[in-house]
Amino acid sequence: MVTVSKTDDTFETAIQQTPEILDCWAIGGRIDYLMRVSSPSMAADLPRVISSV
């Protein structure tokens, strides 16, 4: 689970510009999201993906 600290518009833009994020669902209001992420190397790419949003 990722907790968002950016504004809605900035967050949505970041999601759309991150090709590894396949789906994103709001699950706890407007700050908690569940994301489906795909990458050839999750160990290498996941920290970058999380920091981008």
N, C-alpha and C positions, 0 to 999 in steps of 0.2 A: 504494500500500500504506500502511496505517495501523498504527503500532505503539501498542499500548494501554498506558497507565500507570495505569488505574483497576482496581479489583477487578472480578471477574467479574460480580457482581450489579449493581454500578453501571454497568458497561459494557453489559450486556444491557438494563437499563432505559433507558439513553440511546439505544441502537439502536432499541428499540421506540417511543420517544417522538419520534423524528426521522423525519418522514414522507418526506423526500427519500431515505432509505436504503431501497432496495427489497429487497436481499439482502445477507447478510453471511456469509462463509465463513472459518473458521479454517484457515490454511494453513501455519503454522509453530509448532505447539504452541499455547500459550495467550496469546501476545502479538502475533502477526502475523495480520492479517485482510485479506481482499480484500472490498471493498464495491462493490455496484452502486448508484450514486446518480443520481437524475434531478432536474433543476431547470430552470426556465425560463431562468435566467441562472447558469450554472456559475461564471462569473468573479465574480459578486457573492455567490453562496450557498455555494460550496465551502469557503472559509475558515471560515465560521460552522458548517457541518456538521462539519468536521474538529475544530474546537475544542469542539463539543458532546459528542464521544465521547472 
